[in-house]
């Protein structure tokens, strides 16, 4: 049975140039939130390699995974479940003052 995971990647400060950027106000890092059938490490490598599923903001600005922000997330059994978990985590991080990319 497939397993899906939610992951968070720290991005460099120049990932966002909005004047009202939450991270500029709070000092918290810019992050990308995603979900994958792969391990977070494999998915980060995919982003960095470029290609169809790579997100430009990650390819250009990725620093590293931030497991402390997603470690407590459980593995999901379906893509639908993982997409909902991804959206919840992104919303929670936004409320905490992170500038969040992804998190569909």
N, C-alpha and C positions, 0 to 999 in steps of 0.2 A: 504494500500500500504506500502511495506517495506521502512524503512528509514535507511540509512547507514551513519556512522560517521567516521571521521578521528580523531585519538587521538595521544598524545605524552606522553611517560613515561620517566621520568628522571632515569638514571642508575648510579650506583656508578662508581667511577673513575677506579676501577679495572676491569671493563667490557671489556676494550680494553688494550692489551699489545703491540700494534704496536709501534715501535719507531717513526713513522711518523704520529702518531695520531693527528688529527686536534684539538681536545679538549686540548691536552697537550700544543699546540702552542698558542691557543686563550684563554684558561681559561674557556671556555664554557662547560656546562655539556655534558656527553654522553647521548644520547637519543635513544629511540626506537619509530618508527613511524608505526602505524598500522591503519587498518580500520575494522569496525564491524557493525553488525546489532543491537548490544546491546548498552547500555550506556557505555561511557568510564570507569565508575566505575565498572560496571559488567564485562567488558572485562579484566580489571586489576585483578579483583578477580579470573577470570578464569585462567589467566597466573600464578598467585601465587599458585593456587590449583594444578597445574600440569595437566597432561593428554595430550590427542592427540593434541589439538589446542594450548597448552601452548608453548611458546618459551623459551628454556633454559636460554638464556641471560637475559630475563625479570625475570624469576622465581628466578634466582640466584642473580641478581643485581638491581632489581627494588627499587626505593626510593619512588616515588609518581608520580601522573599525573602532567603534566605541562600545565594546561588549557590556560595560556597566549600565548602559542605557537600554539594552535589550535582553540581557541574560535571564531575567525573570520571566520573559515571555515564553509561553509553552509552545511546543511544536504543534502545528495545525495539521489536521488530516485532509483538508480540502483547500483548494485555491480560494474559494469563496470565504472560508473561515479566515484564511491568512490575509486576504485583502481587507476584511473588516478589522482584524487585529492591527494591521499596518495603519489604517486610518485612525483607529483609537490612539495608538502610540504617537502618531504625528500630532494629533490634536492635543494630547497631554503635554508633549514637549513644547508646542506653541504656547500653551497656557503657562508653562514654566519659564518662558522667556527665550526660547531658542528660535533662531531663524531656520525654518524647516523647508527643505525642498523634497519633492516626492510625496509620499504618504497619501497617495490617490484616495 
